[in-house]
Amino acid sequence: MNERLETLKKARDRMLEDKDTHAKVLAAPFDREKAERARNKFVELQMLIDALDRAISAENPAAA
């Protein structure tokens, strides 16, 4: 596996961990301010994960 592909996969794994953290806030008892921030970050991270998935697929078309 080339270095770029490995870097993209590590970045994706890190973003998944961050997204999980925000999902836990959303699942916790409701606090409007925390929930709004967590929701926005969750959506932002999901878009980033989708972009990383596309980059991984472009870097390694045989895996797609």
PDB file of N, CA, C and O in Angstrom:
ATOM      1  N   MET A   1       0.856  -1.177   0.000  1.00  0.00           N
ATOM      2  CA  MET A   1       0.000   0.000   0.000  1.00  0.00           C
ATOM      3  C   MET A   1       0.899   1.237   0.000  1.00  0.00           C
ATOM      4  O   MET A   1       1.877   1.322   0.742  1.00  0.00           O
ATOM      5  N   ASN A   2       0.537   2.179  -0.847  1.00  0.00           N
ATOM      6  CA  ASN A   2       1.393   3.362  -0.913  1.00  0.00           C
ATOM      7  C   ASN A   2       1.143   4.296   0.272  1.00  0.00           C
ATOM      8  O   ASN A   2       0.120   4.212   0.951  1.00  0.00           O
ATOM      9  N   GLU A   3       2.089   5.168   0.492  1.00  0.00           N
ATOM     10  CA  GLU A   3       2.057   6.050   1.655  1.00  0.00           C
ATOM     11  C   GLU A   3       0.842   6.979   1.648  1.00  0.00           C
ATOM     12  O   GLU A   3       0.248   7.227   2.697  1.00  0.00           O
ATOM     13  N   ARG A   4       0.473   7.488   0.486  1.00  0.00           N
ATOM     14  CA  ARG A   4      -0.673   8.398   0.389  1.00  0.00           C
ATOM     15  C   ARG A   4      -1.952   7.677   0.789  1.00  0.00           C
ATOM     16  O   ARG A   4      -2.761   8.220   1.541  1.00  0.00           O
ATOM     17  N   LEU A   5      -2.141   6.464   0.295  1.00  0.00           N
ATOM     18  CA  LEU A   5      -3.336   5.691   0.622  1.00  0.00           C
ATOM     19  C   LEU A   5      -3.392   5.393   2.121  1.00  0.00           C
ATOM     20  O   LEU A   5      -4.450   5.500   2.743  1.00  0.00           O
ATOM     21  N   GLU A   6      -2.261   5.023   2.689  1.00  0.00           N
ATOM     22  CA  GLU A   6      -2.210   4.757   4.127  1.00  0.00           C
ATOM     23  C   GLU A   6      -2.549   6.013   4.932  1.00  0.00           C
ATOM     24  O   GLU A   6      -3.267   5.939   5.929  1.00  0.00           O
ATOM     25  N   THR A   7      -2.039   7.152   4.503  1.00  0.00           N
ATOM     26  CA  THR A   7      -2.327   8.421   5.176  1.00  0.00           C
ATOM     27  C   THR A   7      -3.814   8.737   5.108  1.00  0.00           C
ATOM     28  O   THR A   7      -4.405   9.148   6.105  1.00  0.00           O
ATOM     29  N   LEU A   8      -4.422   8.549   3.942  1.00  0.00           N
ATOM     30  CA  LEU A   8      -5.857   8.798   3.793  1.00  0.00           C
ATOM     31  C   LEU A   8      -6.667   7.886   4.708  1.00  0.00           C
ATOM     32  O   LEU A   8      -7.635   8.329   5.326  1.00  0.00           O
ATOM     33  N   LYS A   9      -6.283   6.628   4.800  1.00  0.00           N
ATOM     34  CA  LYS A   9      -7.013   5.689   5.660  1.00  0.00           C
ATOM     35  C   LYS A   9      -6.857   6.046   7.136  1.00  0.00           C
ATOM     36  O   LYS A   9      -7.809   5.925   7.906  1.00  0.00           O
ATOM     37  N   LYS A  10      -5.672   6.483   7.529  1.00  0.00           N
ATOM     38  CA  LYS A  10      -5.463   6.909   8.917  1.00  0.00           C
ATOM     39  C   LYS A  10      -6.300   8.153   9.229  1.00  0.00           C
ATOM     40  O   LYS A  10      -6.893   8.263  10.303  1.00  0.00           O
ATOM     41  N   ALA A  11      -6.338   9.079   8.280  1.00  0.00           N
ATOM     42  CA  ALA A  11      -7.143  10.293   8.467  1.00  0.00           C
ATOM     43  C   ALA A  11      -8.616   9.935   8.612  1.00  0.00           C
ATOM     44  O   ALA A  11      -9.320  10.495   9.453  1.00  0.00           O
ATOM     45  N   ARG A  12      -9.077   8.999   7.787  1.00  0.00           N
ATOM     46  CA  ARG A  12     -10.479   8.565   7.854  1.00  0.00           C
ATOM     47  C   ARG A  12     -10.776   7.924   9.208  1.00  0.00           C
ATOM     48  O   ARG A  12     -11.807   8.208   9.817  1.00  0.00           O
ATOM     49  N   ASP A  13      -9.886   7.072   9.676  1.00  0.00           N
ATOM     50  CA  ASP A  13     -10.075   6.438  10.984  1.00  0.00           C
ATOM     51  C   ASP A  13     -10.158   7.481  12.099  1.00  0.00           C
ATOM     52  O   ASP A  13     -10.978   7.362  13.009  1.00  0.00           O
ATOM     53  N   ARG A  14      -9.314   8.489  12.022  1.00  0.00           N
ATOM     54  CA  ARG A  14      -9.319   9.557  13.027  1.00  0.00           C
ATOM     55  C   ARG A  14     -10.632  10.337  12.996  1.00  0.00           C
ATOM     56  O   ARG A  14     -11.189  10.672  14.041  1.00  0.00           O
ATOM     57  N   MET A  15     -11.115  10.620  11.804  1.00  0.00           N
ATOM     58  CA  MET A  15     -12.374  11.353  11.682  1.00  0.00           C
ATOM     59  C   MET A  15     -13.550  10.517  12.202  1.00  0.00           C
ATOM     60  O   MET A  15     -14.493  11.066  12.772  1.00  0.00           O
ATOM     61  N   LEU A  16     -13.500   9.204  12.011  1.00  0.00           N
ATOM     62  CA  LEU A  16     -14.545   8.334  12.555  1.00  0.00           C
ATOM     63  C   LEU A  16     -14.557   8.392  14.080  1.00  0.00           C
ATOM     64  O   LEU A  16     -15.622   8.430  14.697  1.00  0.00           O
ATOM     65  N   GLU A  17     -13.365   8.399  14.685  1.00  0.00           N
ATOM     66  CA  GLU A  17     -13.284   8.515  16.141  1.00  0.00           C
ATOM     67  C   GLU A  17     -13.889   9.847  16.609  1.00  0.00           C
ATOM     68  O   GLU A  17     -14.653   9.889  17.573  1.00  0.00           O
ATOM     69  N   ASP A  18     -13.537  10.920  15.916  1.00  0.00           N
ATOM     70  CA  ASP A  18     -14.083  12.229  16.277  1.00  0.00           C
ATOM     71  C   ASP A  18     -15.598  12.258  16.109  1.00  0.00           C
ATOM     72  O   ASP A  18     -16.310  12.820  16.942  1.00  0.00           O
ATOM     73  N   LYS A  19     -16.086  11.655  15.035  1.00  0.00           N
ATOM     74  CA  LYS A  19     -17.532  11.622  14.792  1.00  0.00           C
ATOM     75  C   LYS A  19     -18.239  10.845  15.901  1.00  0.00           C
ATOM     76  O   LYS A  19     -19.315  11.241  16.350  1.00  0.00           O
ATOM     77  N   ASP A  20     -17.638   9.744  16.342  1.00  0.00           N
ATOM     78  CA  ASP A  20     -18.218   8.957  17.432  1.00  0.00           C
ATOM     79  C   ASP A  20     -18.361   9.789  18.703  1.00  0.00           C
ATOM     80  O   ASP A  20     -19.349   9.670  19.427  1.00  0.00           O
ATOM     81  N   THR A  21     -17.374  10.623  18.962  1.00  0.00           N
ATOM     82  CA  THR A  21     -17.429  11.494  20.138  1.00  0.00           C
ATOM     83  C   THR A  21     -18.632  12.424  20.065  1.00  0.00           C
ATOM     84  O   THR A  21     -19.329  12.621  21.060  1.00  0.00           O
ATOM     85  N   HIS A  22     -18.874  12.989  18.904  1.00  0.00           N
ATOM     86  CA  HIS A  22     -20.011  13.901  18.742  1.00  0.00           C
ATOM     87  C   HIS A  22     -21.343  13.134  18.776  1.00  0.00           C
ATOM     88  O   HIS A  22     -22.349  13.662  19.251  1.00  0.00           O
ATOM     89  N   ALA A  23     -21.351  11.916  18.285  1.00  0.00           N
ATOM     90  CA  ALA A  23     -22.569  11.099  18.353  1.00  0.00           C
ATOM     91  C   ALA A  23     -22.934  10.819  19.807  1.00  0.00           C
ATOM     92  O   ALA A  23     -24.115  10.797  20.154  1.00  0.00           O
ATOM     93  N   LYS A  24     -21.940  10.607  20.652  1.00  0.00           N
ATOM     94  CA  LYS A  24     -22.206  10.365  22.078  1.00  0.00           C
ATOM     95  C   LYS A  24     -22.844  11.587  22.722  1.00  0.00           C
ATOM     96  O   LYS A  24     -23.735  11.453  23.561  1.00  0.00           O
ATOM     97  N   VAL A  25     -22.401  12.766  22.341  1.00  0.00           N
ATOM     98  CA  VAL A  25     -23.008  14.003  22.866  1.00  0.00           C
ATOM     99  C   VAL A  25     -24.463  14.074  22.413  1.00  0.00           C
ATOM    100  O   VAL A  25     -25.339  14.443  23.195  1.00  0.00           O
ATOM    101  N   LEU A  26     -24.725  13.721  21.154  1.00  0.00           N
ATOM    102  CA  LEU A  26     -26.093  13.764  20.638  1.00  0.00           C
ATOM    103  C   LEU A  26     -26.981  12.737  21.323  1.00  0.00           C
ATOM    104  O   LEU A  26     -28.184  12.957  21.463  1.00  0.00           O
ATOM    105  N   ALA A  27     -26.408  11.623  21.751  1.00  0.00           N
ATOM    106  CA  ALA A  27     -27.178  10.566  22.409  1.00  0.00           C
ATOM    107  C   ALA A  27     -27.396  10.847  23.902  1.00  0.00           C
ATOM    108  O   ALA A  27     -28.256  10.228  24.529  1.00  0.00           O
ATOM    109  N   ALA A  28     -26.631  11.767  24.464  1.00  0.00           N
ATOM    110  CA  ALA A  28     -26.722  12.093  25.890  1.00  0.00           C
ATOM    111  C   ALA A  28     -27.994  12.903  26.161  1.00  0.00           C
ATOM    112  O   ALA A  28     -28.650  13.375  25.232  1.00  0.00           O
ATOM    113  N   PRO A  29     -28.330  13.056  27.439  1.00  0.00           N
ATOM    114  CA  PRO A  29     -29.475  13.916  27.770  1.00  0.00           C
ATOM    115  C   PRO A  29     -29.340  15.276  27.087  1.00  0.00           C
ATOM    116  O   PRO A  29     -28.244  15.828  26.987  1.00  0.00           O
ATOM    117  N   PHE A  30     -30.457  15.797  26.626  1.00  0.00           N
ATOM    118  CA  PHE A  30     -30.472  16.982  25.773  1.00  0.00           C
ATOM    119  C   PHE A  30     -29.967  18.230  26.478  1.00  0.00           C
ATOM    120  O   PHE A  30     -30.407  18.575  27.574  1.00  0.00           O
ATOM    121  N   ASP A  31     -29.043  18.885  25.825  1.00  0.00           N
ATOM    122  CA  ASP A  31     -28.553  20.212  26.195  1.00  0.00           C
ATOM    123  C   ASP A  31     -28.454  20.961  24.878  1.00  0.00           C
ATOM    124  O   ASP A  31     -27.573  20.678  24.065  1.00  0.00           O
ATOM    125  N   ARG A  32     -29.343  21.907  24.664  1.00  0.00           N
ATOM    126  CA  ARG A  32     -29.478  22.552  23.351  1.00  0.00           C
ATOM    127  C   ARG A  32     -28.146  23.045  22.788  1.00  0.00           C
ATOM    128  O   ARG A  32     -27.820  22.761  21.635  1.00  0.00           O
ATOM    129  N   GLU A  33     -27.384  23.770  23.579  1.00  0.00           N
ATOM    130  CA  GLU A  33     -26.136  24.345  23.069  1.00  0.00           C
ATOM    131  C   GLU A  33     -25.140  23.254  22.671  1.00  0.00           C
ATOM    132  O   GLU A  33     -24.548  23.312  21.593  1.00  0.00           O
ATOM    133  N   LYS A  34     -24.960  22.275  23.532  1.00  0.00           N
ATOM    134  CA  LYS A  34     -24.036  21.176  23.221  1.00  0.00           C
ATOM    135  C   LYS A  34     -24.535  20.368  22.027  1.00  0.00           C
ATOM    136  O   LYS A  34     -23.751  19.964  21.169  1.00  0.00           O
ATOM    137  N   ALA A  35     -25.843  20.136  21.980  1.00  0.00           N
ATOM    138  CA  ALA A  35     -26.406  19.335  20.886  1.00  0.00           C
ATOM    139  C   ALA A  35     -26.244  20.037  19.548  1.00  0.00           C
ATOM    140  O   ALA A  35     -25.940  19.389  18.546  1.00  0.00           O
ATOM    141  N   GLU A  36     -26.439  21.340  19.512  1.00  0.00           N
ATOM    142  CA  GLU A  36     -26.283  22.084  18.256  1.00  0.00           C
ATOM    143  C   GLU A  36     -24.844  22.019  17.757  1.00  0.00           C
ATOM    144  O   GLU A  36     -24.596  21.777  16.576  1.00  0.00           O
ATOM    145  N   ARG A  37     -23.898  22.239  18.668  1.00  0.00           N
ATOM    146  CA  ARG A  37     -22.482  22.163  18.268  1.00  0.00           C
ATOM    147  C   ARG A  37     -22.129  20.758  17.802  1.00  0.00           C
ATOM    148  O   ARG A  37     -21.462  20.585  16.782  1.00  0.00           O
ATOM    149  N   ALA A  38     -22.581  19.749  18.556  1.00  0.00           N
ATOM    150  CA  ALA A  38     -22.267  18.361  18.209  1.00  0.00           C
ATOM    151  C   ALA A  38     -22.892  17.990  16.867  1.00  0.00           C
ATOM    152  O   ALA A  38     -22.267  17.306  16.056  1.00  0.00           O
ATOM    153  N   ARG A  39     -24.107  18.432  16.636  1.00  0.00           N
ATOM    154  CA  ARG A  39     -24.777  18.131  15.366  1.00  0.00           C
ATOM    155  C   ARG A  39     -24.012  18.744  14.184  1.00  0.00           C
ATOM    156  O   ARG A  39     -23.788  18.086  13.168  1.00  0.00           O
ATOM    157  N   ASN A  40     -23.625  19.993  14.332  1.00  0.00           N
ATOM    158  CA  ASN A  40     -22.880  20.656  13.261  1.00  0.00           C
ATOM    159  C   ASN A  40     -21.546  19.971  12.999  1.00  0.00           C
ATOM    160  O   ASN A  40     -21.176  19.754  11.845  1.00  0.00           O
ATOM    161  N   LYS A  41     -20.823  19.630  14.059  1.00  0.00           N
ATOM    162  CA  LYS A  41     -19.541  18.952  13.888  1.00  0.00           C
ATOM    163  C   LYS A  41     -19.738  17.558  13.297  1.00  0.00           C
ATOM    164  O   LYS A  41     -18.941  17.120  12.467  1.00  0.00           O
ATOM    165  N   PHE A  42     -20.795  16.857  13.719  1.00  0.00           N
ATOM    166  CA  PHE A  42     -21.084  15.522  13.202  1.00  0.00           C
ATOM    167  C   PHE A  42     -21.294  15.574  11.688  1.00  0.00           C
ATOM    168  O   PHE A  42     -20.726  14.771  10.948  1.00  0.00           O
ATOM    169  N   VAL A  43     -22.103  16.512  11.241  1.00  0.00           N
ATOM    170  CA  VAL A  43     -22.382  16.649   9.809  1.00  0.00           C
ATOM    171  C   VAL A  43     -21.104  17.041   9.059  1.00  0.00           C
ATOM    172  O   VAL A  43     -20.819  16.499   7.991  1.00  0.00           O
ATOM    173  N   GLU A  44     -20.347  17.972   9.611  1.00  0.00           N
ATOM    174  CA  GLU A  44     -19.089  18.394   8.989  1.00  0.00           C
ATOM    175  C   GLU A  44     -18.125  17.208   8.858  1.00  0.00           C
ATOM    176  O   GLU A  44     -17.503  17.014   7.814  1.00  0.00           O
ATOM    177  N   LEU A  45     -18.013  16.429   9.923  1.00  0.00           N
ATOM    178  CA  LEU A  45     -17.113  15.274   9.887  1.00  0.00           C
ATOM    179  C   LEU A  45     -17.595  14.220   8.903  1.00  0.00           C
ATOM    180  O   LEU A  45     -16.783  13.593   8.222  1.00  0.00           O
ATOM    181  N   GLN A  46     -18.914  14.017   8.818  1.00  0.00           N
ATOM    182  CA  GLN A  46     -19.426  13.032   7.872  1.00  0.00           C
ATOM    183  C   GLN A  46     -19.110  13.447   6.434  1.00  0.00           C
ATOM    184  O   GLN A  46     -18.767  12.603   5.606  1.00  0.00           O
ATOM    185  N   MET A  47     -19.222  14.724   6.141  1.00  0.00           N
ATOM    186  CA  MET A  47     -18.865  15.196   4.798  1.00  0.00           C
ATOM    187  C   MET A  47     -17.380  14.978   4.530  1.00  0.00           C
ATOM    188  O   MET A  47     -16.997  14.608   3.420  1.00  0.00           O
ATOM    189  N   LEU A  48     -16.550  15.203   5.533  1.00  0.00           N
ATOM    190  CA  LEU A  48     -15.121  14.974   5.388  1.00  0.00           C
ATOM    191  C   LEU A  48     -14.822  13.492   5.192  1.00  0.00           C
ATOM    192  O   LEU A  48     -13.979  13.136   4.368  1.00  0.00           O
ATOM    193  N   ILE A  49     -15.501  12.627   5.939  1.00  0.00           N
ATOM    194  CA  ILE A  49     -15.323  11.182   5.786  1.00  0.00           C
ATOM    195  C   ILE A  49     -15.720  10.749   4.380  1.00  0.00           C
ATOM    196  O   ILE A  49     -15.033   9.937   3.762  1.00  0.00           O
ATOM    197  N   ASP A  50     -16.823  11.287   3.876  1.00  0.00           N
ATOM    198  CA  ASP A  50     -17.246  10.969   2.506  1.00  0.00           C
ATOM    199  C   ASP A  50     -16.183  11.398   1.493  1.00  0.00           C
ATOM    200  O   ASP A  50     -15.898  10.672   0.540  1.00  0.00           O
ATOM    201  N   ALA A  51     -15.600  12.579   1.702  1.00  0.00           N
ATOM    202  CA  ALA A  51     -14.546  13.057   0.803  1.00  0.00           C
ATOM    203  C   ALA A  51     -13.312  12.159   0.898  1.00  0.00           C
ATOM    204  O   ALA A  51     -12.686  11.855  -0.117  1.00  0.00           O
ATOM    205  N   LEU A  52     -12.968  11.741   2.093  1.00  0.00           N
ATOM    206  CA  LEU A  52     -11.840  10.830   2.254  1.00  0.00           C
ATOM    207  C   LEU A  52     -12.120   9.490   1.585  1.00  0.00           C
ATOM    208  O   LEU A  52     -11.228   8.907   0.970  1.00  0.00           O
ATOM    209  N   ASP A  53     -13.352   8.996   1.698  1.00  0.00           N
ATOM    210  CA  ASP A  53     -13.719   7.747   1.021  1.00  0.00           C
ATOM    211  C   ASP A  53     -13.528   7.871  -0.490  1.00  0.00           C
ATOM    212  O   ASP A  53     -13.023   6.954  -1.137  1.00  0.00           O
ATOM    213  N   ARG A  54     -13.936   9.008  -1.043  1.00  0.00           N
ATOM    214  CA  ARG A  54     -13.750   9.231  -2.482  1.00  0.00           C
ATOM    215  C   ARG A  54     -12.269   9.282  -2.841  1.00  0.00           C
ATOM    216  O   ARG A  54     -11.852   8.727  -3.858  1.00  0.00           O
ATOM    217  N   ALA A  55     -11.489   9.940  -2.016  1.00  0.00           N
ATOM    218  CA  ALA A  55     -10.042  10.029  -2.267  1.00  0.00           C
ATOM    219  C   ALA A  55      -9.393   8.653  -2.165  1.00  0.00           C
ATOM    220  O   ALA A  55      -8.509   8.329  -2.957  1.00  0.00           O
ATOM    221  N   ILE A  56      -9.816   7.851  -1.214  1.00  0.00           N
ATOM    222  CA  ILE A  56      -9.286   6.495  -1.069  1.00  0.00           C
ATOM    223  C   ILE A  56      -9.651   5.665  -2.299  1.00  0.00           C
ATOM    224  O   ILE A  56      -8.814   4.930  -2.823  1.00  0.00           O
ATOM    225  N   SER A  57     -10.882   5.779  -2.753  1.00  0.00           N
ATOM    226  CA  SER A  57     -11.303   5.045  -3.935  1.00  0.00           C
ATOM    227  C   SER A  57     -10.522   5.476  -5.177  1.00  0.00           C
ATOM    228  O   SER A  57     -10.160   4.643  -6.008  1.00  0.00           O
ATOM    229  N   ALA A  58     -10.269   6.764  -5.298  1.00  0.00           N
ATOM    230  CA  ALA A  58      -9.517   7.271  -6.456  1.00  0.00           C
ATOM    231  C   ALA A  58      -8.065   6.824  -6.394  1.00  0.00           C
ATOM    232  O   ALA A  58      -7.431   6.586  -7.422  1.00  0.00           O
ATOM    233  N   GLU A  59      -7.553   6.714  -5.194  1.00  0.00           N
ATOM    234  CA  GLU A  59      -6.156   6.307  -5.023  1.00  0.00           C
ATOM    235  C   GLU A  59      -5.964   4.807  -5.244  1.00  0.00           C
ATOM    236  O   GLU A  59      -4.896   4.355  -5.655  1.00  0.00           O
ATOM    237  N   ASN A  60      -7.020   4.049  -4.961  1.00  0.00           N
ATOM    238  CA  ASN A  60      -6.933   2.590  -5.040  1.00  0.00           C
ATOM    239  C   ASN A  60      -8.155   2.052  -5.774  1.00  0.00           C
ATOM    240  O   ASN A  60      -9.012   1.426  -5.151  1.00  0.00           O
ATOM    241  N   PRO A  61      -8.257   2.280  -7.093  1.00  0.00           N
ATOM    242  CA  PRO A  61      -9.475   1.891  -7.838  1.00  0.00           C
ATOM    243  C   PRO A  61      -9.744   0.391  -7.815  1.00  0.00           C
ATOM    244  O   PRO A  61     -10.889  -0.016  -8.011  1.00  0.00           O
ATOM    245  N   ALA A  62      -8.742  -0.439  -7.585  1.00  0.00           N
ATOM    246  CA  ALA A  62      -8.955  -1.897  -7.545  1.00  0.00           C
ATOM    247  C   ALA A  62      -9.776  -2.304  -6.327  1.00  0.00           C
ATOM    248  O   ALA A  62     -10.437  -3.342  -6.353  1.00  0.00           O
ATOM    249  N   ALA A  63      -9.747  -1.511  -5.266  1.00  0.00           N
ATOM    250  CA  ALA A  63     -10.495  -1.843  -4.048  1.00  0.00           C
ATOM    251  C   ALA A  63     -11.956  -1.433  -4.145  1.00  0.00           C
ATOM    252  O   ALA A  63     -12.770  -1.887  -3.341  1.00  0.00           O
ATOM    253  N   ALA A  64     -12.304  -0.602  -5.089  1.00  0.00           N
ATOM    254  CA  ALA A  64     -13.681  -0.097  -5.209  1.00  0.00           C
ATOM    255  C   ALA A  64     -14.610  -1.116  -5.814  1.00  0.00           C
ATOM    256  O   ALA A  64     -15.800  -0.845  -5.982  1.00  0.00           O
TER     257      ALA A  64
END
